Amino acid sequence: MLNAIYIEQVEAFPDTTITLTNGKKFVVRESVQEVIRLANDFYRQVAVVRLPEGLGGSET
């Protein structure tokens, strides 16, 4: 499991390669699109990405 906060770059060489901010690289089975989706899901879970109005949170 990788911490999405440390992902700097995701590329296909053709294998999906994730480069972290410390320069380490990992080759993973998931597609680039899947890695991006999983990272976005993580950011939403930790509230780094704010949901658009009406899609969550408290209504005032």
C-alpha atoms as an extended CHARMM CRD file, in Angstrom:
* protein
*
        60  EXT
         1         1  MET       CA              0.0000000000        0.0000000000        0.0000000000  PROA      1               0.0000000000
         2         2  LEU       CA              1.3230000000        3.4310000000       -0.9450000000  PROA      2               0.0000000000
         3         3  ASN       CA              0.4050000000        6.6910000000        0.7170000000  PROA      3               0.0000000000
         4         4  ALA       CA             -1.2010000000        8.7700000000       -2.0580000000  PROA      4               0.0000000000
         5         5  ILE       CA              0.1450000000       11.9750000000       -0.5270000000  PROA      5               0.0000000000
         6         6  TYR       CA              3.6630000000       10.9630000000       -1.6190000000  PROA      6               0.0000000000
         7         7  ILE       CA              2.7690000000       10.1710000000       -5.2520000000  PROA      7               0.0000000000
         8         8  GLU       CA              4.5310000000       12.6020000000       -7.5500000000  PROA      8               0.0000000000
         9         9  GLN       CA              3.9390000000       10.9530000000      -10.9220000000  PROA      9               0.0000000000
        10        10  VAL       CA              2.0500000000        8.0300000000      -12.4800000000  PROA      10              0.0000000000
        11        11  GLU       CA              3.1310000000        6.8240000000      -15.9190000000  PROA      11              0.0000000000
        12        12  ALA       CA              2.7220000000        3.8460000000      -18.2460000000  PROA      12              0.0000000000
        13        13  PHE       CA              6.0000000000        2.4740000000      -19.7000000000  PROA      13              0.0000000000
        14        14  PRO       CA              3.8500000000        0.2600000000      -20.7160000000  PROA      14              0.0000000000
        15        15  ASP       CA              3.6640000000       -1.0090000000      -17.1050000000  PROA      15              0.0000000000
        16        16  THR       CA              2.1480000000        1.4650000000      -14.6540000000  PROA      16              0.0000000000
        17        17  THR       CA              4.9960000000        3.0930000000      -12.7350000000  PROA      17              0.0000000000
        18        18  ILE       CA              4.4370000000        5.2940000000       -9.6920000000  PROA      18              0.0000000000
        19        19  THR       CA              7.1880000000        7.7310000000       -8.7040000000  PROA      19              0.0000000000
        20        20  LEU       CA              7.1310000000        9.0200000000       -5.1390000000  PROA      20              0.0000000000
        21        21  THR       CA              8.3700000000       12.4050000000       -3.9490000000  PROA      21              0.0000000000
        22        22  ASN       CA             11.5120000000       10.7280000000       -2.5370000000  PROA      22              0.0000000000
        23        23  GLY       CA             12.4030000000        9.3430000000       -5.9920000000  PROA      23              0.0000000000
        24        24  LYS       CA             11.4440000000        5.7140000000       -5.3160000000  PROA      24              0.0000000000
        25        25  LYS       CA              9.5810000000        4.0030000000       -8.1420000000  PROA      25              0.0000000000
        26        26  PHE       CA              7.0360000000        1.1980000000       -7.9540000000  PROA      26              0.0000000000
        27        27  VAL       CA              5.6140000000       -0.8700000000      -10.8020000000  PROA      27              0.0000000000
        28        28  VAL       CA              1.9990000000       -1.8330000000      -10.0730000000  PROA      28              0.0000000000
        29        29  ARG       CA             -0.6720000000       -4.0060000000      -11.7070000000  PROA      29              0.0000000000
        30        30  GLU       CA             -3.3200000000       -1.2930000000      -11.7430000000  PROA      30              0.0000000000
        31        31  SER       CA             -3.7840000000        0.9710000000      -14.7640000000  PROA      31              0.0000000000
        32        32  VAL       CA             -2.8680000000        4.6480000000      -14.6080000000  PROA      32              0.0000000000
        33        33  GLN       CA             -6.5920000000        5.4850000000      -14.5210000000  PROA      33              0.0000000000
        34        34  GLU       CA             -7.1770000000        3.0900000000      -11.6070000000  PROA      34              0.0000000000
        35        35  VAL       CA             -4.2700000000        4.5600000000       -9.6090000000  PROA      35              0.0000000000
        36        36  ILE       CA             -5.6630000000        8.0520000000      -10.1780000000  PROA      36              0.0000000000
        37        37  ARG       CA             -9.1400000000        6.9250000000       -9.1070000000  PROA      37              0.0000000000
        38        38  LEU       CA             -7.7840000000        5.2980000000       -5.9460000000  PROA      38              0.0000000000
        39        39  ALA       CA             -5.7070000000        8.3820000000       -5.0870000000  PROA      39              0.0000000000
        40        40  ASN       CA             -8.7500000000       10.6300000000       -5.6030000000  PROA      40              0.0000000000
        41        41  ASP       CA            -10.8130000000        8.3410000000       -3.3530000000  PROA      41              0.0000000000
        42        42  PHE       CA             -8.1130000000        8.6100000000       -0.6790000000  PROA      42              0.0000000000
        43        43  TYR       CA             -8.0330000000       12.4150000000       -0.9120000000  PROA      43              0.0000000000
        44        44  ARG       CA            -11.8100000000       12.5490000000       -0.5220000000  PROA      44              0.0000000000
        45        45  GLN       CA            -11.6790000000       10.2550000000        2.5210000000  PROA      45              0.0000000000
        46        46  VAL       CA             -9.1550000000       12.4720000000        4.2760000000  PROA      46              0.0000000000
        47        47  ALA       CA            -11.0250000000       15.6130000000        3.1760000000  PROA      47              0.0000000000
        48        48  VAL       CA             -8.1400000000       17.0170000000        1.1330000000  PROA      48              0.0000000000
        49        49  VAL       CA            -10.5080000000       17.4950000000       -1.8070000000  PROA      49              0.0000000000
        50        50  ARG       CA            -13.6900000000       19.3740000000       -0.9540000000  PROA      50              0.0000000000
        51        51  LEU       CA            -16.8830000000       17.9960000000       -2.4720000000  PROA      51              0.0000000000
        52        52  PRO       CA            -18.8910000000       20.3990000000       -4.6470000000  PROA      52              0.0000000000
        53        53  GLU       CA            -21.9050000000       22.0590000000       -2.9910000000  PROA      53              0.0000000000
        54        54  GLY       CA            -24.8500000000       19.6960000000       -2.5650000000  PROA      54              0.0000000000
        55        55  LEU       CA            -22.7730000000       16.4940000000       -2.8130000000  PROA      55              0.0000000000
        56        56  GLY       CA            -22.0460000000       16.0100000000        0.8640000000  PROA      56              0.0000000000
        57        57  GLY       CA            -21.4150000000       17.7050000000        4.1200000000  PROA      57              0.0000000000
        58        58  SER       CA            -23.9610000000       19.6550000000        6.0820000000  PROA      58              0.0000000000
        59        59  GLU       CA            -26.6230000000       21.7250000000        4.4210000000  PROA      59              0.0000000000
        60        60  THR       CA            -27.1830000000       25.2010000000        5.8500000000  PROA      60              0.0000000000
